[in-house]
Amino acid sequence: MLFFGIRLRHFRIDGLFIIPKMPNGSKWGEEMCQSLIQKKVALGMTDEMVRLSLGEPTNIDNREISDKGEKFRWIYGIPRRGTAYIWFKDGVVTKIRQ
């Protein structure tokens, strides 16, 4: 498929956005791929997967680096007005609050 002269082999067009279409046998598994397509976040996702699902966070805070690893929190939205908080440890989602 060509879109504005760009070959799209593993993408589908949803409105004005181009969303990755996960190939069969994706390294992430069917369940995680479905969550990405539906723009949902799940425990165990990587920060790369969350970016694909929700885009760039509004803010990143609570960053803590120690010999036990790296922890941080991503914030989507405006506090007290429909905000999602996603906590990571070593780049993997450990907690979600919406």
Biopython code that builds the backbone (N, CA, C, O; Angstrom):
import numpy as np
from Bio.PDB.StructureBuilder import StructureBuilder

atoms = [
    (1, "MET", "N", (0.840, -1.173, 0.000)),
    (1, "MET", "CA", (0.000, 0.000, 0.000)),
    (1, "MET", "C", (0.886, 1.236, 0.000)),
    (1, "MET", "O", (1.880, 1.294, 0.724)),
    (2, "LEU", "N", (0.531, 2.209, -0.799)),
    (2, "LEU", "CA", (1.264, 3.470, -0.828)),
    (2, "LEU", "C", (0.414, 4.571, -0.208)),
    (2, "LEU", "O", (-0.785, 4.661, -0.471)),
    (3, "PHE", "N", (1.037, 5.405, 0.612)),
    (3, "PHE", "CA", (0.364, 6.523, 1.258)),
    (3, "PHE", "C", (1.275, 7.722, 1.110)),
    (3, "PHE", "O", (2.337, 7.773, 1.730)),
    (4, "PHE", "N", (0.873, 8.698, 0.289)),
    (4, "PHE", "CA", (1.705, 9.861, -0.007)),
    (4, "PHE", "C", (3.110, 9.446, -0.441)),
    (4, "PHE", "O", (4.101, 10.058, -0.044)),
    (5, "GLY", "N", (3.177, 8.398, -1.261)),
    (5, "GLY", "CA", (4.458, 7.950, -1.784)),
    (5, "GLY", "C", (5.278, 7.121, -0.826)),
    (5, "GLY", "O", (6.412, 6.761, -1.142)),
    (6, "ILE", "N", (4.733, 6.803, 0.350)),
    (6, "ILE", "CA", (5.447, 5.998, 1.341)),
    (6, "ILE", "C", (4.844, 4.602, 1.344)),
    (6, "ILE", "O", (3.626, 4.443, 1.428)),
    (7, "ARG", "N", (5.700, 3.594, 1.252)),
    (7, "ARG", "CA", (5.204, 2.226, 1.271)),
    (7, "ARG", "C", (4.878, 1.832, 2.711)),
    (7, "ARG", "O", (5.739, 1.891, 3.589)),
    (8, "LEU", "N", (3.636, 1.433, 2.942)),
    (8, "LEU", "CA", (3.184, 1.033, 4.275)),
    (8, "LEU", "C", (2.885, -0.460, 4.253)),
    (8, "LEU", "O", (1.829, -0.883, 3.782)),
    (9, "ARG", "N", (3.802, -1.238, 4.755)),
    (9, "ARG", "CA", (3.602, -2.672, 4.767)),
    (9, "ARG", "C", (2.951, -3.128, 6.068)),
    (9, "ARG", "O", (2.071, -3.989, 6.055)),
    (10, "HIS", "N", (3.373, -2.561, 7.174)),
    (10, "HIS", "CA", (2.863, -2.981, 8.479)),
    (10, "HIS", "C", (2.164, -1.837, 9.186)),
    (10, "HIS", "O", (2.342, -1.649, 10.389)),
    (11, "PHE", "N", (1.371, -1.073, 8.454)),
    (11, "PHE", "CA", (0.639, 0.033, 9.055)),
    (11, "PHE", "C", (-0.786, 0.041, 8.528)),
    (11, "PHE", "O", (-1.051, -0.433, 7.423)),
    (12, "ARG", "N", (-1.693, 0.576, 9.314)),
    (12, "ARG", "CA", (-3.054, 0.806, 8.844)),
    (12, "ARG", "C", (-3.390, 2.254, 9.152)),
    (12, "ARG", "O", (-2.828, 2.845, 10.074)),
    (13, "ILE", "N", (-4.289, 2.816, 8.396)),
    (13, "ILE", "CA", (-4.645, 4.217, 8.588)),
    (13, "ILE", "C", (-5.947, 4.284, 9.368)),
    (13, "ILE", "O", (-6.937, 3.665, 8.978)),
    (14, "ASP", "N", (-5.955, 5.028, 10.465)),
    (14, "ASP", "CA", (-7.123, 5.181, 11.323)),
    (14, "ASP", "C", (-7.413, 6.675, 11.418)),
    (14, "ASP", "O", (-6.767, 7.386, 12.188)),
    (15, "GLY", "N", (-8.384, 7.157, 10.636)),
    (15, "GLY", "CA", (-8.642, 8.593, 10.611)),
    (15, "GLY", "C", (-7.442, 9.304, 10.025)),
    (15, "GLY", "O", (-7.017, 8.990, 8.914)),
    (16, "LEU", "N", (-6.898, 10.243, 10.745)),
    (16, "LEU", "CA", (-5.728, 10.976, 10.273)),
    (16, "LEU", "C", (-4.426, 10.423, 10.826)),
    (16, "LEU", "O", (-3.354, 10.956, 10.538)),
    (17, "PHE", "N", (-4.507, 9.365, 11.613)),
    (17, "PHE", "CA", (-3.321, 8.824, 12.253)),
    (17, "PHE", "C", (-2.898, 7.522, 11.592)),
    (17, "PHE", "O", (-3.737, 6.753, 11.122)),
    (18, "ILE", "N", (-1.622, 7.284, 11.559)),
    (18, "ILE", "CA", (-1.099, 6.015, 11.073)),
    (18, "ILE", "C", (-0.720, 5.205, 12.300)),
    (18, "ILE", "O", (0.119, 5.622, 13.099)),
    (19, "ILE", "N", (-1.348, 4.039, 12.442)),
    (19, "ILE", "CA", (-1.145, 3.192, 13.610)),
    (19, "ILE", "C", (-0.413, 1.934, 13.175)),
    (19, "ILE", "O", (-0.788, 1.331, 12.169)),
    (20, "PRO", "N", (0.628, 1.515, 13.907)),
    (20, "PRO", "CA", (1.339, 0.313, 13.509)),
    (20, "PRO", "C", (0.413, -0.902, 13.496)),
    (20, "PRO", "O", (-0.342, -1.121, 14.443)),
    (21, "LYS", "N", (0.472, -1.674, 12.445)),
    (21, "LYS", "CA", (-0.263, -2.936, 12.379)),
    (21, "LYS", "C", (0.744, -4.026, 12.702)),
    (21, "LYS", "O", (1.723, -4.203, 11.976)),
    (22, "MET", "N", (0.517, -4.747, 13.769)),
    (22, "MET", "CA", (1.482, -5.722, 14.224)),
    (22, "MET", "C", (1.424, -6.974, 13.348)),
    (22, "MET", "O", (0.350, -7.542, 13.152)),
    (23, "PRO", "N", (2.568, -7.406, 12.823)),
    (23, "PRO", "CA", (2.580, -8.610, 12.003)),
    (23, "PRO", "C", (2.310, -9.844, 12.848)),
    (23, "PRO", "O", (2.557, -9.839, 14.054)),
    (24, "ASN", "N", (1.803, -10.904, 12.220)),
    (24, "ASN", "CA", (1.590, -12.167, 12.937)),
    (24, "ASN", "C", (2.917, -12.630, 13.512)),
    (24, "ASN", "O", (3.963, -12.480, 12.881)),
    (25, "GLY", "N", (2.871, -13.193, 14.710)),
    (25, "GLY", "CA", (4.088, -13.675, 15.344)),
    (25, "GLY", "C", (4.958, -12.561, 15.891)),
    (25, "GLY", "O", (6.162, -12.749, 16.069)),
    (26, "SER", "N", (4.375, -11.412, 16.160)),
    (26, "SER", "CA", (5.137, -10.293, 16.695)),
    (26, "SER", "C", (5.836, -10.713, 17.983)),
    (26, "SER", "O", (5.336, -11.554, 18.730)),
    (27, "LYS", "N", (6.990, -10.121, 18.229)),
    (27, "LYS", "CA", (7.756, -10.440, 19.441)),
    (27, "LYS", "C", (7.007, -10.065, 20.709)),
    (27, "LYS", "O", (7.357, -10.531, 21.794)),
    (28, "TRP", "N", (5.968, -9.221, 20.588)),
    (28, "TRP", "CA", (5.232, -8.766, 21.764)),
    (28, "TRP", "C", (4.031, -9.630, 22.095)),
    (28, "TRP", "O", (3.466, -9.481, 23.178)),
    (29, "GLY", "N", (3.624, -10.507, 21.231)),
    (29, "GLY", "CA", (2.471, -11.366, 21.503)),
    (29, "GLY", "C", (1.160, -10.706, 21.115)),
    (29, "GLY", "O", (1.054, -9.482, 21.055)),
    (30, "GLU", "N", (0.170, -11.537, 20.856)),
    (30, "GLU", "CA", (-1.129, -11.077, 20.367)),
    (30, "GLU", "C", (-1.830, -10.143, 21.354)),
    (30, "GLU", "O", (-2.367, -9.112, 20.949)),
    (31, "GLU", "N", (-1.831, -10.488, 22.643)),
    (31, "GLU", "CA", (-2.547, -9.681, 23.644)),
    (31, "GLU", "C", (-1.967, -8.268, 23.749)),
    (31, "GLU", "O", (-2.711, -7.288, 23.770)),
    (32, "MET", "N", (-0.641, -8.168, 23.813)),
    (32, "MET", "CA", (-0.003, -6.849, 23.908)),
    (32, "MET", "C", (-0.240, -6.051, 22.630)),
    (32, "MET", "O", (-0.476, -4.844, 22.692)),
    (33, "CYS", "N", (-0.181, -6.707, 21.480)),
    (33, "CYS", "CA", (-0.408, -6.013, 20.203)),
    (33, "CYS", "C", (-1.830, -5.466, 20.135)),
    (33, "CYS", "O", (-2.041, -4.353, 19.655)),
    (34, "GLN", "N", (-2.798, -6.232, 20.607)),
    (34, "GLN", "CA", (-4.182, -5.748, 20.614)),
    (34, "GLN", "C", (-4.328, -4.536, 21.532)),
    (34, "GLN", "O", (-5.045, -3.591, 21.202)),
    (35, "SER", "N", (-3.653, -4.557, 22.681)),
    (35, "SER", "CA", (-3.685, -3.399, 23.590)),
    (35, "SER", "C", (-3.120, -2.161, 22.905)),
    (35, "SER", "O", (-3.665, -1.067, 23.051)),
    (36, "LEU", "N", (-2.034, -2.327, 22.161)),
    (36, "LEU", "CA", (-1.431, -1.196, 21.449)),
    (36, "LEU", "C", (-2.389, -0.629, 20.416)),
    (36, "LEU", "O", (-2.566, 0.587, 20.334)),
    (37, "ILE", "N", (-3.001, -1.487, 19.639)),
    (37, "ILE", "CA", (-3.920, -1.041, 18.593)),
    (37, "ILE", "C", (-5.117, -0.321, 19.198)),
    (37, "ILE", "O", (-5.630, 0.636, 18.617)),
    (38, "GLN", "N", (-5.570, -0.785, 20.382)),
    (38, "GLN", "CA", (-6.716, -0.177, 21.059)),
    (38, "GLN", "C", (-6.315, 1.016, 21.924)),
    (38, "GLN", "O", (-7.150, 1.580, 22.631)),
    (39, "LYS", "N", (-5.041, 1.399, 21.868)),
    (39, "LYS", "CA", (-4.508, 2.534, 22.637)),
    (39, "LYS", "C", (-4.691, 2.343, 24.139)),
    (39, "LYS", "O", (-5.071, 3.269, 24.856)),
    (40, "LYS", "N", (-4.414, 1.128, 24.598)),
    (40, "LYS", "CA", (-4.490, 0.799, 26.023)),
    (40, "LYS", "C", (-3.092, 0.478, 26.529)),
    (40, "LYS", "O", (-2.202, 0.117, 25.760)),
    (41, "VAL", "N", (-2.918, 0.617, 27.841)),
    (41, "VAL", "CA", (-1.653, 0.297, 28.486)),
    (41, "VAL", "C", (-1.891, -0.856, 29.444)),
    (41, "VAL", "O", (-2.931, -0.922, 30.100)),
    (42, "ALA", "N", (-0.921, -1.771, 29.525)),
    (42, "ALA", "CA", (-1.051, -2.932, 30.405)),
    (42, "ALA", "C", (0.247, -3.128, 31.183)),
    (42, "ALA", "O", (1.320, -2.719, 30.740)),
    (43, "LEU", "N", (0.129, -3.757, 32.344)),
    (43, "LEU", "CA", (1.315, -4.095, 33.126)),
    (43, "LEU", "C", (2.227, -4.966, 32.276)),
    (43, "LEU", "O", (1.765, -5.831, 31.532)),
    (44, "GLY", "N", (3.526, -4.728, 32.397)),
    (44, "GLY", "CA", (4.493, -5.512, 31.643)),
    (44, "GLY", "C", (4.897, -4.898, 30.313)),
    (44, "GLY", "O", (5.855, -5.355, 29.690)),
    (45, "MET", "N", (4.178, -3.861, 29.863)),
    (45, "MET", "CA", (4.561, -3.184, 28.619)),
    (45, "MET", "C", (5.875, -2.439, 28.830)),
    (45, "MET", "O", (6.203, -2.039, 29.946)),
    (46, "THR", "N", (6.614, -2.260, 27.752)),
    (46, "THR", "CA", (7.841, -1.467, 27.813)),
    (46, "THR", "C", (7.504, 0.002, 27.550)),
    (46, "THR", "O", (6.409, 0.326, 27.090)),
    (47, "ASP", "N", (8.455, 0.876, 27.846)),
    (47, "ASP", "CA", (8.225, 2.298, 27.563)),
    (47, "ASP", "C", (8.032, 2.529, 26.063)),
    (47, "ASP", "O", (7.292, 3.433, 25.674)),
    (48, "GLU", "N", (8.677, 1.735, 25.225)),
    (48, "GLU", "CA", (8.484, 1.835, 23.773)),
    (48, "GLU", "C", (7.040, 1.515, 23.393)),
    (48, "GLU", "O", (6.453, 2.199, 22.555)),
    (49, "MET", "N", (6.470, 0.488, 24.000)),
    (49, "MET", "CA", (5.092, 0.091, 23.717)),
    (49, "MET", "C", (4.106, 1.165, 24.169)),
    (49, "MET", "O", (3.129, 1.445, 23.475)),
    (50, "VAL", "N", (4.361, 1.770, 25.335)),
    (50, "VAL", "CA", (3.473, 2.822, 25.840)),
    (50, "VAL", "C", (3.516, 4.029, 24.903)),
    (50, "VAL", "O", (2.482, 4.642, 24.635)),
    (51, "ARG", "N", (4.695, 4.372, 24.407)),
    (51, "ARG", "CA", (4.797, 5.483, 23.445)),
    (51, "ARG", "C", (4.008, 5.183, 22.174)),
    (51, "ARG", "O", (3.338, 6.065, 21.638)),
    (52, "LEU", "N", (4.083, 3.943, 21.689)),
    (52, "LEU", "CA", (3.312, 3.564, 20.501)),
    (52, "LEU", "C", (1.818, 3.645, 20.768)),
    (52, "LEU", "O", (1.043, 4.030, 19.893)),
    (53, "SER", "N", (1.418, 3.282, 21.982)),
    (53, "SER", "CA", (0.002, 3.247, 22.330)),
    (53, "SER", "C", (-0.570, 4.634, 22.605)),
    (53, "SER", "O", (-1.629, 4.980, 22.081)),
    (54, "LEU", "N", (0.123, 5.438, 23.425)),
    (54, "LEU", "CA", (-0.415, 6.722, 23.888)),
    (54, "LEU", "C", (0.327, 7.948, 23.371)),
    (54, "LEU", "O", (-0.162, 9.068, 23.522)),
    (55, "GLY", "N", (1.478, 7.763, 22.775)),
    (55, "GLY", "CA", (2.282, 8.904, 22.346)),
    (55, "GLY", "C", (3.217, 9.359, 23.457)),
    (55, "GLY", "O", (3.410, 8.655, 24.448)),
    (56, "GLU", "N", (3.785, 10.524, 23.284)),
    (56, "GLU", "CA", (4.719, 11.073, 24.274)),
    (56, "GLU", "C", (3.965, 11.513, 25.527)),
    (56, "GLU", "O", (2.871, 12.067, 25.421)),
    (57, "PRO", "N", (4.533, 11.275, 26.713)),
    (57, "PRO", "CA", (3.864, 11.712, 27.943)),
    (57, "PRO", "C", (3.872, 13.230, 28.074)),
    (57, "PRO", "O", (4.734, 13.914, 27.520)),
    (58, "THR", "N", (2.896, 13.742, 28.818)),
    (58, "THR", "CA", (2.835, 15.167, 29.111)),
    (58, "THR", "C", (3.997, 15.573, 30.008)),
    (58, "THR", "O", (4.556, 16.660, 29.867)),
    (59, "ASN", "N", (4.353, 14.681, 30.937)),
    (59, "ASN", "CA", (5.412, 14.960, 31.899)),
    (59, "ASN", "C", (6.037, 13.644, 32.346)),
    (59, "ASN", "O", (5.376, 12.606, 32.344)),
    (60, "ILE", "N", (7.305, 13.689, 32.727)),
    (60, "ILE", "CA", (8.002, 12.544, 33.319)),
    (60, "ILE", "C", (8.562, 13.031, 34.643)),
    (60, "ILE", "O", (9.285, 14.025, 34.694)),
    (61, "ASP", "N", (8.218, 12.315, 35.730)),
    (61, "ASP", "CA", (8.750, 12.733, 37.030)),
    (61, "ASP", "C", (9.053, 11.522, 37.902)),
    (61, "ASP", "O", (8.980, 10.380, 37.448)),
    (62, "ASN", "N", (9.388, 11.786, 39.142)),
    (62, "ASN", "CA", (9.749, 10.758, 40.122)),
    (62, "ASN", "C", (10.859, 9.844, 39.608)),
    (62, "ASN", "O", (10.865, 8.649, 39.902)),
    (63, "ARG", "N", (11.793, 10.397, 38.848)),
    (63, "ARG", "CA", (12.898, 9.594, 38.314)),
    (63, "ARG", "C", (13.878, 9.291, 39.443)),
    (63, "ARG", "O", (14.309, 10.183, 40.173)),
    (64, "GLU", "N", (14.213, 8.028, 39.564)),
    (64, "GLU", "CA", (15.113, 7.584, 40.627)),
    (64, "GLU", "C", (16.022, 6.503, 40.058)),
    (64, "GLU", "O", (15.545, 5.485, 39.556)),
    (65, "ILE", "N", (17.320, 6.722, 40.137)),
    (65, "ILE", "CA", (18.276, 5.739, 39.641)),
    (65, "ILE", "C", (19.115, 5.268, 40.818)),
    (65, "ILE", "O", (19.681, 6.076, 41.554)),
    (66, "SER", "N", (19.190, 3.950, 40.989)),
    (66, "SER", "CA", (19.989, 3.375, 42.071)),
    (66, "SER", "C", (20.622, 2.084, 41.571)),
    (66, "SER", "O", (20.449, 1.700, 40.415)),
    (67, "ASP", "N", (21.356, 1.422, 42.457)),
    (67, "ASP", "CA", (21.956, 0.143, 42.067)),
    (67, "ASP", "C", (20.890, -0.937, 41.858)),
    (67, "ASP", "O", (21.187, -2.000, 41.311)),
    (68, "LYS", "N", (19.659, -0.673, 42.287)),
    (68, "LYS", "CA", (18.554, -1.618, 42.091)),
    (68, "LYS", "C", (17.826, -1.389, 40.769)),
    (68, "LYS", "O", (16.911, -2.140, 40.430)),
    (69, "GLY", "N", (18.220, -0.362, 40.024)),
    (69, "GLY", "CA", (17.596, -0.086, 38.731)),
    (69, "GLY", "C", (17.065, 1.334, 38.644)),
    (69, "GLY", "O", (17.342, 2.174, 39.501)),
    (70, "GLU", "N", (16.298, 1.583, 37.596)),
    (70, "GLU", "CA", (15.745, 2.912, 37.345)),
    (70, "GLU", "C", (14.229, 2.874, 37.476)),
    (70, "GLU", "O", (13.568, 1.983, 36.942)),
    (71, "LYS", "N", (13.684, 3.863, 38.199)),
    (71, "LYS", "CA", (12.233, 3.999, 38.350)),
    (71, "LYS", "C", (11.833, 5.389, 37.879)),
    (71, "LYS", "O", (12.567, 6.356, 38.082)),
    (72, "PHE", "N", (10.668, 5.486, 37.250)),
    (72, "PHE", "CA", (10.146, 6.786, 36.844)),
    (72, "PHE", "C", (8.652, 6.678, 36.604)),
    (72, "PHE", "O", (8.102, 5.582, 36.500)),
    (73, "ARG", "N", (7.995, 7.846, 36.516)),
    (73, "ARG", "CA", (6.546, 7.904, 36.298)),
    (73, "ARG", "C", (6.261, 8.810, 35.119)),
    (73, "ARG", "O", (6.818, 9.902, 35.009)),
    (74, "TRP", "N", (5.377, 8.343, 34.228)),
    (74, "TRP", "CA", (4.910, 9.162, 33.117)),
    (74, "TRP", "C", (3.516, 9.648, 33.440)),
    (74, "TRP", "O", (2.706, 8.921, 34.016)),
    (75, "ILE", "N", (3.241, 10.894, 33.059)),
    (75, "ILE", "CA", (1.921, 11.488, 33.272)),
    (75, "ILE", "C", (1.346, 11.869, 31.913)),
    (75, "ILE", "O", (2.010, 12.508, 31.097)),
    (76, "TYR", "N", (0.102, 11.466, 31.689)),
    (76, "TYR", "CA", (-0.633, 11.838, 30.476)),
    (76, "TYR", "C", (-1.838, 12.658, 30.899)),
    (76, "TYR", "O", (-2.620, 12.221, 31.743)),
    (77, "GLY", "N", (-1.997, 13.844, 30.321)),
    (77, "GLY", "CA", (-3.143, 14.687, 30.638)),
    (77, "GLY", "C", (-2.791, 15.776, 31.625)),
    (77, "GLY", "O", (-1.620, 16.055, 31.882)),
    (78, "ILE", "N", (-3.833, 16.389, 32.176)),
    (78, "ILE", "CA", (-3.686, 17.487, 33.126)),
    (78, "ILE", "C", (-4.128, 16.987, 34.497)),
    (78, "ILE", "O", (-5.229, 16.452, 34.620)),
    (79, "PRO", "N", (-3.290, 17.148, 35.547)),
    (79, "PRO", "CA", (-3.672, 16.677, 36.878)),
    (79, "PRO", "C", (-5.060, 17.151, 37.286)),
    (79, "PRO", "O", (-5.438, 18.297, 37.045)),
    (80, "ARG", "N", (-5.802, 16.255, 37.901)),
    (80, "ARG", "CA", (-7.169, 16.469, 38.392)),
    (80, "ARG", "C", (-8.189, 16.655, 37.262)),
    (80, "ARG", "O", (-9.330, 17.034, 37.527)),
    (81, "ARG", "N", (-7.804, 16.399, 36.024)),
    (81, "ARG", "CA", (-8.738, 16.526, 34.895)),
    (81, "ARG", "C", (-8.559, 15.358, 33.928)),
    (81, "ARG", "O", (-8.264, 15.572, 32.752)),
    (82, "GLY", "N", (-8.728, 14.157, 34.394)),
    (82, "GLY", "CA", (-8.595, 13.013, 33.513)),
    (82, "GLY", "C", (-7.150, 12.667, 33.201)),
    (82, "GLY", "O", (-6.765, 12.566, 32.036)),
    (83, "THR", "N", (-6.360, 12.487, 34.236)),
    (83, "THR", "CA", (-4.942, 12.199, 34.081)),
    (83, "THR", "C", (-4.671, 10.717, 34.258)),
    (83, "THR", "O", (-5.303, 10.058, 35.084)),
    (84, "ALA", "N", (-3.731, 10.191, 33.483)),
    (84, "ALA", "CA", (-3.259, 8.817, 33.646)),
    (84, "ALA", "C", (-1.821, 8.874, 34.153)),
    (84, "ALA", "O", (-1.003, 9.639, 33.642)),
    (85, "TYR", "N", (-1.524, 8.058, 35.158)),
    (85, "TYR", "CA", (-0.180, 7.950, 35.711)),
    (85, "TYR", "C", (0.316, 6.539, 35.436)),
    (85, "TYR", "O", (-0.392, 5.565, 35.693)),
    (86, "ILE", "N", (1.534, 6.429, 34.912)),
    (86, "ILE", "CA", (2.101, 5.125, 34.591)),
    (86, "ILE", "C", (3.490, 5.053, 35.211)),
    (86, "ILE", "O", (4.354, 5.873, 34.901)),
    (87, "TRP", "N", (3.707, 4.072, 36.087)),
    (87, "TRP", "CA", (4.986, 3.883, 36.757)),
    (87, "TRP", "C", (5.777, 2.792, 36.040)),
    (87, "TRP", "O", (5.223, 1.785, 35.599)),
    (88, "PHE", "N", (7.084, 3.020, 35.936)),
    (88, "PHE", "CA", (7.988, 2.077, 35.283)),
    (88, "PHE", "C", (9.113, 1.692, 36.229)),
    (88, "PHE", "O", (9.522, 2.482, 37.080)),
    (89, "LYS", "N", (9.606, 0.482, 36.075)),
    (89, "LYS", "CA", (10.854, 0.066, 36.713)),
    (89, "LYS", "C", (11.683, -0.589, 35.623)),
    (89, "LYS", "O", (11.255, -1.562, 35.002)),
    (90, "ASP", "N", (12.868, -0.052, 35.396)),
    (90, "ASP", "CA", (13.763, -0.534, 34.343)),
    (90, "ASP", "C", (13.069, -0.603, 32.990)),
    (90, "ASP", "O", (13.283, -1.541, 32.222)),
    (91, "GLY", "N", (12.229, 0.404, 32.696)),
    (91, "GLY", "CA", (11.590, 0.516, 31.396)),
    (91, "GLY", "C", (10.367, -0.347, 31.184)),
    (91, "GLY", "O", (9.891, -0.475, 30.056)),
    (92, "VAL", "N", (9.837, -0.956, 32.268)),
    (92, "VAL", "CA", (8.660, -1.830, 32.170)),
    (92, "VAL", "C", (7.563, -1.304, 33.096)),
    (92, "VAL", "O", (7.839, -0.925, 34.234)),
    (93, "VAL", "N", (6.317, -1.279, 32.609)),
    (93, "VAL", "CA", (5.185, -0.770, 33.398)),
    (93, "VAL", "C", (4.945, -1.670, 34.609)),
    (93, "VAL", "O", (4.794, -2.885, 34.478)),
    (94, "THR", "N", (4.913, -1.041, 35.807)),
    (94, "THR", "CA", (4.656, -1.784, 37.043)),
    (94, "THR", "C", (3.350, -1.376, 37.716)),
    (94, "THR", "O", (2.815, -2.119, 38.539)),
    (95, "LYS", "N", (2.830, -0.180, 37.364)),
    (95, "LYS", "CA", (1.600, 0.308, 37.991)),
    (95, "LYS", "C", (0.939, 1.321, 37.062)),
    (95, "LYS", "O", (1.616, 2.103, 36.394)),
    (96, "ILE", "N", (-0.403, 1.295, 37.030)),
    (96, "ILE", "CA", (-1.175, 2.223, 36.199)),
    (96, "ILE", "C", (-2.299, 2.795, 37.050)),
    (96, "ILE", "O", (-2.991, 2.054, 37.748)),
    (97, "ARG", "N", (-2.482, 4.113, 36.993)),
    (97, "ARG", "CA", (-3.631, 4.736, 37.662)),
    (97, "ARG", "C", (-4.251, 5.747, 36.706)),
    (97, "ARG", "O", (-3.586, 6.665, 36.225)),
    (98, "GLN", "N", (-5.544, 5.558, 36.443)),
    (98, "GLN", "CA", (-6.239, 6.460, 35.515)),
    (98, "GLN", "C", (-7.399, 7.127, 36.190)),
    (98, "GLN", "O", (-8.103, 7.921, 35.566)),
]
sb = StructureBuilder()
sb.init_structure("model")
sb.init_model(0)
sb.init_chain("A")
sb.init_seg("    ")
for serial, (resi, resn, name, xyz) in enumerate(atoms, 1):
    if name == "N":
        sb.init_residue(resn, " ", resi, " ")
    sb.init_atom(name, np.array(xyz, "f"), 0.0, 1.0, " ", f" {name:<3s}", serial, name[0])
structure = sb.get_structure()
